[in-house]
Amino acid sequence: MFMKYLFILGARDPEMMLIETLVLRARHRLAYALADERRVYAGNAYKADRTSARQGEPHGPIVWVECGLADTSQPRDIVVDHHHEGDPGYDMPPARYWEGSSLGQVCQLLEIEPTPELQLAAAADHCLSAAYKGLCPGVDPADLRAWRIASRSNWQKINPDQLRATIEAAIEQVKALKPISIAGHEFFDAMDHDIPELSEASAILGRPVMYSMPEPRSGRIKVGALNGSPDMLWAWMNCAREVLGLEDVYGNPIRGYAGGYLRGDILQRA
């Protein structure tokens, strides 16, 4: 009899759905991280109250996938993640995207060999811009773009041609953005622009952008930077804290993103 892991899954997204499928196919147990009796979303995935696991059922080590309890005094047996410093995948460069991505980490636990589709999914999730630049071994940028159209249109339940047209329009809008200097580095200013598929277009072009957007669940205004080099994004994060006055600054420059939130007092004065 093989040892069964208990996987605790965080917020629902395409990668997590794929992980769930693989876990169930391998006949391991799974449950969800819950907050206020509902499955967590990205904004509260590490502030769970409890899990949906049934008490008393036997299981092996608990694997926490991109989530955690608000009570950080409770140890986690195994962590699968790449979002925070100290996570197994946090420092993994594009060349090691398989080990860096949560999907790849789960596959390694389950002893699942990478397939072309799993490689595309792992590279896209861990470092999309680098994958489009051809920096992820075994991932062809043209194949990645086609797979992204197919998988994301299926997830969004829209026609692939509609998504493709939206991305093409976004590419033209990103090309027209004006540069802005942040901490001595050039980003393209999308702060006052509503560009659907901004992230995808920026990644395809390899153009670093700075943007702002309201978060529907929390009501906070997020300011972020995407698809710059690690040096650019480290500098952006320092500037966000010390010059822009953002709070809860976060990011993983190796993976190509950073962000923070406007302070409440700034919003009240605006």
C-alpha positions as CSV (number, residue, x, y, z in Angstrom):
1,M,0.0,0.0,0.0
2,F,1.5,3.3,-1.1
3,M,1.6,6.4,1.2
4,K,-1.3,8.8,0.4
5,Y,-0.6,12.5,0.6
6,L,-3.3,14.9,1.7
7,F,-3.1,17.9,-0.7
8,I,-4.6,21.2,0.6
9,L,-5.3,23.4,-2.5
10,G,-5.4,27.2,-2.5
11,A,-7.3,29.5,-4.9
12,R,-9.0,28.1,-8.0
13,D,-7.3,28.9,-11.3
14,P,-6.3,26.9,-14.4
15,E,-3.0,25.6,-12.9
16,M,-4.8,24.5,-9.7
17,M,-7.5,22.7,-11.6
18,L,-4.8,20.8,-13.5
19,I,-3.0,20.0,-10.2
20,E,-6.4,18.7,-8.8
21,T,-6.9,16.5,-11.8
22,L,-3.4,15.0,-11.4
23,V,-3.8,14.4,-7.6
24,L,-7.1,12.6,-8.0
25,R,-5.8,10.6,-10.9
26,A,-2.9,9.5,-8.7
27,R,-5.5,8.5,-6.0
28,H,-4.3,10.8,-3.3
29,R,-6.6,12.8,-1.0
30,L,-7.3,16.4,-1.4
31,A,-9.1,19.2,0.4
32,Y,-9.4,23.0,0.1
33,A,-8.2,25.9,2.2
34,L,-11.2,27.7,3.6
35,A,-11.7,31.3,4.9
36,D,-15.1,32.3,6.3
37,E,-16.3,28.8,5.3
38,R,-15.6,29.5,1.6
39,R,-12.7,28.4,-0.5
40,V,-9.9,30.9,-0.5
41,Y,-9.1,33.2,-3.4
42,A,-5.8,34.7,-4.3
43,G,-6.1,37.6,-1.8
44,N,-6.6,35.5,1.3
45,A,-5.1,32.1,0.3
46,Y,-2.5,32.4,3.1
47,K,-5.1,33.4,5.7
48,A,-7.2,30.3,5.8
49,D,-9.3,29.5,8.9
50,R,-9.3,25.8,8.3
51,T,-9.4,23.2,5.6
52,S,-12.2,21.1,4.2
53,A,-10.5,17.8,5.2
54,R,-12.6,15.4,7.2
55,Q,-11.3,14.9,10.7
56,G,-10.1,11.4,11.6
57,E,-9.5,10.1,8.1
58,P,-6.0,8.6,7.8
59,H,-3.5,10.2,5.5
60,G,0.2,10.7,5.0
61,P,2.1,14.1,5.0
62,I,0.0,17.2,4.3
63,V,1.0,19.1,1.1
64,W,0.0,22.8,1.1
65,V,-0.3,24.1,-2.4
66,E,-0.2,27.9,-2.7
67,C,-2.0,28.4,0.6
68,G,-1.6,28.4,4.4
69,L,-3.4,29.0,7.7
70,A,-3.7,32.5,9.2
71,D,-2.3,30.8,12.4
72,T,1.3,30.6,11.2
73,S,2.3,28.8,14.4
74,Q,0.9,25.6,12.8
75,P,3.7,23.9,10.8
76,R,3.2,22.8,7.2
77,D,4.5,19.3,6.4
78,I,5.3,20.0,2.7
79,V,5.0,23.4,0.9
80,V,4.4,23.6,-2.8
81,D,4.7,27.2,-3.9
82,H,6.7,29.8,-5.7
83,H,5.2,33.1,-4.5
84,H,7.1,34.0,-1.3
85,E,10.7,34.1,-0.3
86,G,11.6,30.7,1.2
87,D,9.2,28.8,-1.1
88,P,10.8,25.9,-2.9
89,G,10.2,27.5,-6.3
90,Y,10.8,31.2,-5.4
91,D,14.4,31.4,-6.5
92,M,14.2,29.2,-9.5
93,P,15.2,30.9,-12.8
94,P,13.4,30.3,-16.1
95,A,15.8,27.5,-17.0
96,R,14.5,25.6,-14.0
97,Y,10.8,26.4,-14.4
98,W,9.7,22.8,-13.9
99,E,11.1,22.8,-10.4
100,G,10.0,26.4,-9.9
101,S,6.3,26.0,-10.8
102,S,3.8,24.6,-8.3
103,L,2.6,22.2,-11.0
104,G,6.1,20.8,-11.5
105,Q,6.6,20.5,-7.8
106,V,3.4,18.5,-7.5
107,C,4.4,16.3,-10.5
108,Q,7.8,15.5,-8.8
109,L,6.0,14.5,-5.6
110,L,3.6,12.3,-7.6
111,E,6.5,11.0,-9.8
112,I,4.8,12.2,-13.0
113,E,7.1,12.8,-15.9
114,P,6.7,16.1,-17.7
115,T,4.7,16.0,-20.9
116,P,4.8,18.8,-23.6
117,E,1.5,20.2,-22.3
118,L,2.6,20.1,-18.6
119,Q,5.8,21.9,-19.6
120,L,3.8,24.6,-21.3
121,A,1.6,25.0,-18.3
122,A,4.5,25.1,-15.9
123,A,6.5,27.6,-17.9
124,A,3.5,29.9,-18.4
125,D,2.7,29.9,-14.7
126,H,6.2,30.3,-13.4
127,C,7.7,32.9,-15.8
128,L,5.5,33.7,-18.8
129,S,7.6,36.5,-20.2
130,A,10.7,34.5,-20.1
131,A,8.9,31.6,-21.7
132,Y,7.9,33.8,-24.6
133,K,11.5,34.8,-25.0
134,G,12.5,31.2,-25.4
135,L,14.3,30.9,-22.1
136,C,12.5,27.8,-20.8
137,P,14.1,24.6,-22.2
138,G,11.6,22.4,-24.0
139,V,9.1,25.2,-24.5
140,D,8.7,26.8,-28.0
141,P,7.3,30.3,-27.9
142,A,5.0,29.7,-30.9
143,D,3.6,26.5,-29.3
144,L,3.2,28.4,-26.0
145,R,1.2,31.2,-27.7
146,A,-1.1,28.7,-29.4
147,W,-1.6,26.7,-26.3
148,R,-2.3,29.8,-24.2
149,I,-5.1,30.8,-26.7
150,A,-6.6,27.3,-26.6
151,S,-6.4,26.7,-22.9
152,R,-7.4,30.2,-21.8
153,S,-10.3,30.5,-24.1
154,N,-11.6,27.2,-22.8
155,W,-11.2,28.4,-19.2
156,Q,-13.0,31.7,-20.0
157,K,-15.6,29.9,-22.1
158,I,-15.1,32.2,-25.1
159,N,-14.3,31.7,-28.7
160,P,-10.5,31.3,-29.3
161,D,-10.7,33.8,-32.2
162,Q,-12.3,36.4,-29.8
163,L,-9.4,36.0,-27.3
164,R,-6.8,36.1,-30.1
165,A,-8.3,39.4,-31.4
166,T,-8.4,40.9,-27.9
167,I,-4.7,40.0,-27.4
168,E,-3.8,41.4,-30.9
169,A,-5.6,44.7,-30.0
170,A,-3.7,44.8,-26.6
171,I,-0.4,44.3,-28.4
172,E,-1.0,47.4,-30.5
173,Q,-2.1,49.4,-27.4
174,V,1.1,48.4,-25.5
175,K,3.2,49.3,-28.5
176,A,1.7,52.8,-28.3
177,L,2.4,53.3,-24.5
178,K,4.8,56.1,-23.5
179,P,7.9,55.2,-21.5
180,I,8.2,56.2,-17.9
181,S,11.4,56.2,-15.8
182,I,11.2,54.4,-12.4
183,A,14.4,54.1,-10.3
184,G,16.5,54.6,-13.5
185,H,14.7,51.9,-15.5
186,E,12.3,52.3,-18.4
187,F,8.8,50.9,-18.1
188,F,5.9,51.6,-20.3
189,D,3.1,53.6,-18.6
190,A,-0.3,51.8,-18.6
191,M,-1.5,53.5,-15.4
192,D,-4.4,55.4,-16.9
193,H,-5.2,52.8,-19.6
194,D,-7.8,50.0,-19.5
195,I,-6.2,47.4,-21.7
196,P,-7.8,43.9,-21.6
197,E,-5.0,41.3,-21.8
198,L,-2.3,43.8,-20.8
199,S,-0.3,41.1,-19.1
200,E,-0.3,38.7,-22.1
201,A,0.5,41.4,-24.6
202,S,3.3,42.8,-22.5
203,A,4.8,39.3,-22.1
204,I,4.6,38.5,-25.8
205,L,6.3,41.8,-26.7
206,G,8.8,41.6,-23.8
207,R,7.9,45.2,-22.8
208,P,7.9,46.0,-19.1
209,V,4.8,47.8,-18.1
210,M,3.5,49.6,-15.0
211,Y,-0.2,49.6,-14.4
212,S,-2.9,50.2,-11.8
213,M,-6.2,48.4,-11.2
214,P,-8.9,48.1,-8.5
215,E,-9.2,44.7,-6.7
216,P,-12.9,43.7,-6.9
217,R,-13.0,41.7,-3.7
218,S,-11.0,44.0,-1.4
219,G,-11.7,47.4,-3.1
220,R,-8.0,48.3,-2.8
221,I,-6.1,49.9,-5.7
222,K,-3.2,47.8,-6.8
223,V,-0.2,49.3,-8.6
224,G,2.1,46.8,-10.3
225,A,4.9,46.2,-12.7
226,L,5.2,43.3,-15.1
227,N,7.7,41.6,-17.4
228,G,10.8,43.6,-16.5
229,S,14.2,42.1,-15.8
230,P,15.0,41.0,-12.2
231,D,17.1,44.1,-11.6
232,M,14.3,46.3,-12.9
233,L,11.7,44.8,-10.7
234,W,13.9,44.8,-7.5
235,A,14.5,48.5,-8.2
236,W,10.8,49.0,-8.8
237,M,9.9,47.4,-5.5
238,N,12.3,49.6,-3.5
239,C,10.9,52.7,-5.3
240,A,7.3,51.5,-4.5
241,R,8.1,51.4,-0.8
242,E,10.4,54.4,-0.4
243,V,9.2,56.9,-3.1
244,L,5.7,55.9,-4.2
245,G,4.6,55.1,-0.6
246,L,2.8,51.9,-1.5
247,E,1.9,49.4,1.2
248,D,2.1,45.6,1.2
249,V,4.6,45.6,-1.5
250,Y,5.2,42.1,-3.0
251,G,6.7,40.4,-5.9
252,N,9.1,37.9,-7.4
253,P,11.5,39.7,-9.8
254,I,12.9,36.4,-11.0
255,R,9.4,35.4,-12.2
256,G,8.7,38.9,-13.7
257,Y,6.2,40.6,-11.5
258,A,5.9,43.1,-8.5
259,G,3.1,45.2,-7.0
260,G,1.8,47.0,-4.0
261,Y,-1.3,48.9,-2.9
262,L,-2.2,52.6,-2.5
263,R,-2.4,53.5,1.2
264,G,-5.9,54.4,2.6
265,D,-4.8,57.9,3.5
266,I,-3.6,58.6,0.0
267,L,-7.0,57.4,-1.3
268,Q,-8.9,59.7,1.1
269,R,-6.9,62.7,0.0
270,A,-7.4,61.9,-3.7
